[in-house]
Amino acid sequence: MLAIAILGSNIHWLIIISGTLFVLLILLIGLIFTLQAFLLLWNAWIMWRHESHTLANMLTLYLGLAILILPFLGNLLSSHVPQP
């Protein structure tokens, strides 16, 4: 509702400021999502060196790899799956 009110007000400087803040927020969320994957991989590397190689100790490795690989795999598979 706030975005609709800002766009409906036709105050250009307010639209530019709120649009810029929105884009920065989206970029920050993307950066945090990407850093999360790399921090999980870093944790998996530390666990690999100091702990045993069990499934429970490797969950951060699998999760970090999944966060990095699944978006690309989803885009690749979406071109081969029929659309509803």
N, CA, C and O atoms as CSV, one atom per row, in Angstrom:
chain,resi,resn,atom,element,x,y,z
A,1,MET,N,N,0.816,-1.179,0.000
A,1,MET,CA,C,0.000,0.000,0.000
A,1,MET,C,C,0.867,1.253,0.000
A,1,MET,O,O,0.524,2.264,-0.613
A,2,LEU,N,N,1.988,1.169,0.693
A,2,LEU,CA,C,2.880,2.327,0.725
A,2,LEU,C,C,3.441,2.610,-0.662
A,2,LEU,O,O,3.527,3.766,-1.076
A,3,ALA,N,N,3.825,1.550,-1.387
A,3,ALA,CA,C,4.358,1.736,-2.739
A,3,ALA,C,C,3.304,2.328,-3.658
A,3,ALA,O,O,3.619,3.192,-4.476
A,4,ILE,N,N,2.066,1.884,-3.542
A,4,ILE,CA,C,0.992,2.430,-4.369
A,4,ILE,C,C,0.760,3.900,-4.026
A,4,ILE,O,O,0.542,4.719,-4.919
A,5,ALA,N,N,0.805,4.231,-2.750
A,5,ALA,CA,C,0.623,5.624,-2.335
A,5,ALA,C,C,1.762,6.509,-2.839
A,5,ALA,O,O,1.533,7.640,-3.268
A,6,ILE,N,N,2.991,5.989,-2.784
A,6,ILE,CA,C,4.141,6.776,-3.254
A,6,ILE,C,C,4.067,6.974,-4.763
A,6,ILE,O,O,4.299,8.078,-5.255
A,7,LEU,N,N,3.744,5.909,-5.501
A,7,LEU,CA,C,3.649,6.041,-6.955
A,7,LEU,C,C,2.466,6.909,-7.366
A,7,LEU,O,O,2.536,7.615,-8.372
A,8,GLY,N,N,1.393,6.864,-6.607
A,8,GLY,CA,C,0.220,7.680,-6.924
A,8,GLY,C,C,0.388,9.147,-6.582
A,8,GLY,O,O,-0.364,9.987,-7.075
A,9,SER,N,N,1.365,9.467,-5.744
A,9,SER,CA,C,1.550,10.863,-5.341
A,9,SER,C,C,2.211,11.709,-6.424
A,9,SER,O,O,2.092,12.934,-6.403
A,10,ASN,N,N,2.909,11.076,-7.373
A,10,ASN,CA,C,3.624,11.766,-8.460
A,10,ASN,C,C,4.661,12.759,-7.958
A,10,ASN,O,O,4.944,13.754,-8.624
A,11,ILE,N,N,5.228,12.495,-6.788
A,11,ILE,CA,C,6.347,13.288,-6.276
A,11,ILE,C,C,7.609,12.566,-6.729
A,11,ILE,O,O,7.962,11.524,-6.177
A,12,HIS,N,N,8.289,13.115,-7.730
A,12,HIS,CA,C,9.384,12.407,-8.387
A,12,HIS,C,C,10.558,12.117,-7.459
A,12,HIS,O,O,11.135,11.032,-7.528
A,13,TRP,N,N,10.922,13.052,-6.598
A,13,TRP,CA,C,12.060,12.795,-5.718
A,13,TRP,C,C,11.739,11.691,-4.714
A,13,TRP,O,O,12.625,10.920,-4.347
A,14,LEU,N,N,10.480,11.602,-4.262
A,14,LEU,CA,C,10.084,10.545,-3.346
A,14,LEU,C,C,10.069,9.191,-4.043
A,14,LEU,O,O,10.449,8.183,-3.446
A,15,ILE,N,N,9.636,9.159,-5.295
A,15,ILE,CA,C,9.630,7.925,-6.071
A,15,ILE,C,C,11.050,7.442,-6.313
A,15,ILE,O,O,11.318,6.245,-6.208
A,16,ILE,N,N,11.956,8.342,-6.632
A,16,ILE,CA,C,13.353,7.971,-6.889
A,16,ILE,C,C,14.007,7.442,-5.609
A,16,ILE,O,O,14.705,6.428,-5.646
A,17,ILE,N,N,13.789,8.113,-4.491
A,17,ILE,CA,C,14.400,7.675,-3.228
A,17,ILE,C,C,13.847,6.315,-2.805
A,17,ILE,O,O,14.617,5.430,-2.429
A,18,SER,N,N,12.539,6.136,-2.859
A,18,SER,CA,C,11.965,4.853,-2.442
A,18,SER,C,C,12.323,3.740,-3.416
A,18,SER,O,O,12.520,2.602,-2.989
A,19,GLY,N,N,12.413,4.030,-4.704
A,19,GLY,CA,C,12.846,3.028,-5.679
A,19,GLY,C,C,14.283,2.616,-5.458
A,19,GLY,O,O,14.619,1.437,-5.565
A,20,THR,N,N,15.135,3.580,-5.150
A,20,THR,CA,C,16.532,3.275,-4.867
A,20,THR,C,C,16.665,2.421,-3.609
A,20,THR,O,O,17.442,1.467,-3.586
A,21,LEU,N,N,15.918,2.756,-2.571
A,21,LEU,CA,C,15.956,1.956,-1.344
A,21,LEU,C,C,15.445,0.539,-1.589
A,21,LEU,O,O,15.973,-0.415,-1.017
A,22,PHE,N,N,14.423,0.393,-2.435
A,22,PHE,CA,C,13.902,-0.929,-2.747
A,22,PHE,C,C,14.942,-1.767,-3.492
A,22,PHE,O,O,15.134,-2.941,-3.177
A,23,VAL,N,N,15.610,-1.170,-4.474
A,23,VAL,CA,C,16.633,-1.896,-5.230
A,23,VAL,C,C,17.794,-2.283,-4.321
A,23,VAL,O,O,18.306,-3.398,-4.420
A,24,LEU,N,N,18.217,-1.383,-3.439
A,24,LEU,CA,C,19.292,-1.705,-2.496
A,24,LEU,C,C,18.895,-2.833,-1.544
A,24,LEU,O,O,19.722,-3.679,-1.204
A,25,LEU,N,N,17.644,-2.847,-1.118
A,25,LEU,CA,C,17.171,-3.921,-0.253
A,25,LEU,C,C,17.191,-5.263,-0.978
A,25,LEU,O,O,17.596,-6.270,-0.399
A,26,ILE,N,N,16.765,-5.289,-2.219
A,26,ILE,CA,C,16.772,-6.523,-3.002
A,26,ILE,C,C,18.211,-7.006,-3.221
A,26,ILE,O,O,18.482,-8.203,-3.121
A,27,LEU,N,N,19.135,-6.084,-3.519
A,27,LEU,CA,C,20.537,-6.456,-3.689
A,27,LEU,C,C,21.142,-6.981,-2.390
A,27,LEU,O,O,21.938,-7.920,-2.412
A,28,LEU,N,N,20.773,-6.388,-1.267
A,28,LEU,CA,C,21.269,-6.851,0.032
A,28,LEU,C,C,20.768,-8.255,0.336
A,28,LEU,O,O,21.525,-9.081,0.847
A,29,ILE,N,N,19.521,-8.537,0.032
A,29,ILE,CA,C,18.979,-9.873,0.255
A,29,ILE,C,C,19.703,-10.887,-0.625
A,29,ILE,O,O,20.023,-11.982,-0.162
A,30,GLY,N,N,19.964,-10.545,-1.875
A,30,GLY,CA,C,20.715,-11.436,-2.758
A,30,GLY,C,C,22.132,-11.670,-2.278
A,30,GLY,O,O,22.638,-12.789,-2.359
A,31,LEU,N,N,22.779,-10.628,-1.780
A,31,LEU,CA,C,24.137,-10.758,-1.260
A,31,LEU,C,C,24.170,-11.660,-0.025
A,31,LEU,O,O,25.060,-12.501,0.108
A,32,ILE,N,N,23.215,-11.487,0.865
A,32,ILE,CA,C,23.152,-12.326,2.064
A,32,ILE,C,C,22.907,-13.776,1.682
A,32,ILE,O,O,23.499,-14.676,2.279
A,33,PHE,N,N,22.044,-14.023,0.697
A,33,PHE,CA,C,21.758,-15.382,0.254
A,33,PHE,C,C,23.011,-16.036,-0.321
A,33,PHE,O,O,23.281,-17.206,-0.050
A,34,THR,N,N,23.784,-15.279,-1.121
A,34,THR,CA,C,25.004,-15.816,-1.701
A,34,THR,C,C,26.071,-16.039,-0.629
A,34,THR,O,O,26.749,-17.067,-0.641
A,35,LEU,N,N,26.226,-15.101,0.288
A,35,LEU,CA,C,27.212,-15.266,1.357
A,35,LEU,C,C,26.861,-16.436,2.262
A,35,LEU,O,O,27.749,-17.107,2.789
A,36,GLN,N,N,25.572,-16.683,2.444
A,36,GLN,CA,C,25.158,-17.818,3.255
A,36,GLN,C,C,25.687,-19.117,2.667
A,36,GLN,O,O,26.162,-19.982,3.403
A,37,ALA,N,N,25.609,-19.261,1.355
A,37,ALA,CA,C,26.101,-20.478,0.708
A,37,ALA,C,C,27.606,-20.624,0.915
A,37,ALA,O,O,28.076,-21.715,1.237
A,38,PHE,N,N,28.363,-19.552,0.737
A,38,PHE,CA,C,29.806,-19.639,0.907
A,38,PHE,C,C,30.209,-19.856,2.360
A,38,PHE,O,O,31.192,-20.549,2.623
A,39,LEU,N,N,29.477,-19.283,3.306
A,39,LEU,CA,C,29.775,-19.535,4.712
A,39,LEU,C,C,29.459,-20.975,5.094
A,39,LEU,O,O,30.162,-21.559,5.920
A,40,LEU,N,N,28.419,-21.557,4.511
A,40,LEU,CA,C,28.140,-22.968,4.760
A,40,LEU,C,C,29.242,-23.858,4.202
A,40,LEU,O,O,29.626,-24.845,4.829
A,41,LEU,N,N,29.751,-23.509,3.020
A,41,LEU,CA,C,30.857,-24.287,2.446
A,41,LEU,C,C,32.132,-24.137,3.277
A,41,LEU,O,O,32.883,-25.099,3.439
A,42,TRP,N,N,32.377,-22.945,3.797
A,42,TRP,CA,C,33.535,-22.726,4.651
A,42,TRP,C,C,33.409,-23.557,5.930
A,42,TRP,O,O,34.387,-24.156,6.378
A,43,ASN,N,N,32.208,-23.595,6.521
A,43,ASN,CA,C,31.974,-24.405,7.706
A,43,ASN,C,C,32.171,-25.884,7.383
A,43,ASN,O,O,32.730,-26.622,8.195
A,44,ALA,N,N,31.726,-26.318,6.225
A,44,ALA,CA,C,31.909,-27.723,5.832
A,44,ALA,C,C,33.390,-28.054,5.685
A,44,ALA,O,O,33.818,-29.148,6.052
A,45,TRP,N,N,34.170,-27.128,5.155
A,45,TRP,CA,C,35.609,-27.346,5.010
A,45,TRP,C,C,36.285,-27.484,6.376
A,45,TRP,O,O,37.159,-28.331,6.559
A,46,ILE,N,N,35.875,-26.647,7.328
A,46,ILE,CA,C,36.430,-26.740,8.681
A,46,ILE,C,C,36.024,-28.058,9.327
A,46,ILE,O,O,36.836,-28.721,9.972
A,47,MET,N,N,34.752,-28.433,9.145
A,47,MET,CA,C,34.287,-29.708,9.707
A,47,MET,C,C,35.019,-30.889,9.073
A,47,MET,O,O,35.317,-31.872,9.752
A,48,TRP,N,N,35.308,-30.798,7.785
A,48,TRP,CA,C,36.002,-31.879,7.076
A,48,TRP,C,C,37.397,-32.100,7.665
A,48,TRP,O,O,37.857,-33.237,7.773
A,49,ARG,N,N,38.067,-31.006,8.044
A,49,ARG,CA,C,39.420,-31.130,8.580
A,49,ARG,C,C,39.451,-31.603,10.025
A,49,ARG,O,O,40.365,-32.332,10.409
A,50,HIS,N,N,38.464,-31.200,10.842
A,50,HIS,CA,C,38.559,-31.436,12.279
A,50,HIS,C,C,37.652,-32.542,12.798
A,50,HIS,O,O,37.851,-33.009,13.920
A,51,GLU,N,N,36.681,-32.969,12.038
A,51,GLU,CA,C,35.722,-33.960,12.524
A,51,GLU,C,C,35.741,-35.184,11.616
A,51,GLU,O,O,36.462,-35.228,10.619
A,52,SER,N,N,34.938,-36.168,11.980
A,52,SER,CA,C,34.828,-37.352,11.139
A,52,SER,C,C,33.934,-37.047,9.930
A,52,SER,O,O,33.221,-36.044,9.917
A,53,HIS,N,N,33.979,-37.901,8.938
A,53,HIS,CA,C,33.277,-37.669,7.677
A,53,HIS,C,C,31.931,-38.385,7.670
A,53,HIS,O,O,31.672,-39.218,6.802
A,54,THR,N,N,31.088,-38.065,8.623
A,54,THR,CA,C,29.776,-38.683,8.680
A,54,THR,C,C,28.760,-37.793,7.972
A,54,THR,O,O,29.039,-36.637,7.656
A,55,LEU,N,N,27.587,-38.347,7.732
A,55,LEU,CA,C,26.529,-37.596,7.058
A,55,LEU,C,C,26.130,-36.368,7.868
A,55,LEU,O,O,25.925,-35.294,7.301
A,56,ALA,N,N,26.021,-36.510,9.163
A,56,ALA,CA,C,25.616,-35.385,10.010
A,56,ALA,C,C,26.639,-34.245,9.956
A,56,ALA,O,O,26.259,-33.076,10.026
A,57,ASN,N,N,27.909,-34.565,9.833
A,57,ASN,CA,C,28.934,-33.524,9.755
A,57,ASN,C,C,29.027,-32.902,8.374
A,57,ASN,O,O,29.606,-31.826,8.223
A,58,MET,N,N,28.476,-33.548,7.374
A,58,MET,CA,C,28.559,-33.034,6.013
A,58,MET,C,C,27.278,-32.337,5.543
A,58,MET,O,O,27.166,-31.978,4.371
A,59,LEU,N,N,26.320,-32.144,6.441
A,59,LEU,CA,C,25.071,-31.508,6.038
A,59,LEU,C,C,25.285,-30.071,5.569
A,59,LEU,O,O,24.600,-29.619,4.651
A,60,THR,N,N,26.217,-29.349,6.178
A,60,THR,CA,C,26.467,-27.986,5.729
A,60,THR,C,C,27.089,-27.972,4.334
A,60,THR,O,O,26.842,-27.049,3.558
A,61,LEU,N,N,27.879,-28.965,4.013
A,61,LEU,CA,C,28.431,-29.077,2.661
A,61,LEU,C,C,27.316,-29.276,1.647
A,61,LEU,O,O,27.269,-28.600,0.619
A,62,TYR,N,N,26.416,-30.211,1.945
A,62,TYR,CA,C,25.326,-30.489,1.008
A,62,TYR,C,C,24.396,-29.289,0.867
A,62,TYR,O,O,23.930,-28.990,-0.232
A,63,LEU,N,N,24.127,-28.608,1.965
A,63,LEU,CA,C,23.251,-27.448,1.925
A,63,LEU,C,C,23.893,-26.296,1.159
A,63,LEU,O,O,23.222,-25.633,0.368
A,64,GLY,N,N,25.174,-26.051,1.383
A,64,GLY,CA,C,25.876,-24.992,0.658
A,64,GLY,C,C,25.935,-25.265,-0.832
A,64,GLY,O,O,25.731,-24.358,-1.639
A,65,LEU,N,N,26.214,-26.511,-1.206
A,65,LEU,CA,C,26.234,-26.863,-2.632
A,65,LEU,C,C,24.848,-26.752,-3.246
A,65,LEU,O,O,24.708,-26.314,-4.388
A,66,ALA,N,N,23.825,-27.144,-2.498
A,66,ALA,CA,C,22.463,-27.055,-3.020
A,66,ALA,C,C,22.050,-25.606,-3.246
A,66,ALA,O,O,21.399,-25.302,-4.245
A,67,ILE,N,N,22.417,-24.707,-2.337
A,67,ILE,CA,C,22.073,-23.302,-2.493
A,67,ILE,C,C,22.748,-22.718,-3.729
A,67,ILE,O,O,22.166,-21.870,-4.406
A,68,LEU,N,N,23.971,-23.160,-4.033
A,68,LEU,CA,C,24.678,-22.649,-5.201
A,68,LEU,C,C,24.226,-23.292,-6.508
A,68,LEU,O,O,24.170,-22.615,-7.535
A,69,ILE,N,N,23.903,-24.581,-6.494
A,69,ILE,CA,C,23.635,-25.317,-7.732
A,69,ILE,C,C,22.167,-25.285,-8.141
A,69,ILE,O,O,21.870,-25.212,-9.333
A,70,LEU,N,N,21.241,-25.338,-7.187
A,70,LEU,CA,C,19.826,-25.487,-7.523
A,70,LEU,C,C,19.235,-24.351,-8.368
A,70,LEU,O,O,18.400,-24.643,-9.224
A,71,PRO,N,N,19.607,-23.084,-8.190
A,71,PRO,CA,C,19.061,-22.068,-9.099
A,71,PRO,C,C,19.457,-22.299,-10.556
A,71,PRO,O,O,18.640,-22.102,-11.455
A,72,PHE,N,N,20.692,-22.712,-10.799
A,72,PHE,CA,C,21.121,-22.991,-12.177
A,72,PHE,C,C,20.445,-24.233,-12.727
A,72,PHE,O,O,20.056,-24.273,-13.894
A,73,LEU,N,N,20.307,-25.241,-11.887
A,73,LEU,CA,C,19.640,-26.469,-12.303
A,73,LEU,C,C,18.160,-26.221,-12.587
A,73,LEU,O,O,17.607,-26.791,-13.528
A,74,GLY,N,N,17.525,-25.386,-11.792
A,74,GLY,CA,C,16.125,-25.041,-12.018
A,74,GLY,C,C,15.916,-24.310,-13.326
A,74,GLY,O,O,14.951,-24.580,-14.041
A,75,ASN,N,N,16.815,-23.381,-13.650
A,75,ASN,CA,C,16.716,-22.669,-14.930
A,75,ASN,C,C,16.963,-23.608,-16.099
A,75,ASN,O,O,16.311,-23.486,-17.136
A,76,LEU,N,N,17.881,-24.530,-15.949
A,76,LEU,CA,C,18.171,-25.486,-17.008
A,76,LEU,C,C,16.991,-26.425,-17.244
A,76,LEU,O,O,16.633,-26.702,-18.388
A,77,LEU,N,N,16.396,-26.909,-16.172
A,77,LEU,CA,C,15.283,-27.851,-16.292
A,77,LEU,C,C,13.986,-27.192,-16.725
A,77,LEU,O,O,13.130,-27.849,-17.317
A,78,SER,N,N,13.823,-25.897,-16.439
A,78,SER,CA,C,12.568,-25.234,-16.799
A,78,SER,C,C,12.379,-25.146,-18.308
A,78,SER,O,O,11.248,-25.036,-18.780
A,79,SER,N,N,13.457,-25.193,-19.063
A,79,SER,CA,C,13.311,-25.153,-20.515
A,79,SER,C,C,12.906,-26.517,-21.075
A,79,SER,O,O,12.471,-26.595,-22.224
A,80,HIS,N,N,13.036,-27.582,-20.305
A,80,HIS,CA,C,12.695,-28.918,-20.771
A,80,HIS,C,C,11.381,-29.447,-20.201
A,80,HIS,O,O,10.905,-30.500,-20.624
A,81,VAL,N,N,10.797,-28.735,-19.257
A,81,VAL,CA,C,9.558,-29.157,-18.637
A,81,VAL,C,C,8.405,-28.408,-19.300
A,81,VAL,O,O,8.505,-27.194,-19.476
A,82,PRO,N,N,7.325,-29.072,-19.670
A,82,PRO,CA,C,6.207,-28.361,-20.295
A,82,PRO,C,C,5.545,-27.391,-19.333
A,82,PRO,O,O,5.412,-27.680,-18.144
A,83,GLN,N,N,5.135,-26.256,-19.840
A,83,GLN,CA,C,4.483,-25.246,-19.025
A,83,GLN,C,C,3.007,-25.608,-18.842
A,83,GLN,O,O,2.386,-26.131,-19.768
A,84,PRO,N,N,2.442,-25.342,-17.676
A,84,PRO,CA,C,1.019,-25.679,-17.444
A,84,PRO,C,C,0.094,-24.771,-18.252
A,84,PRO,O,O,-1.127,-24.912,-18.180
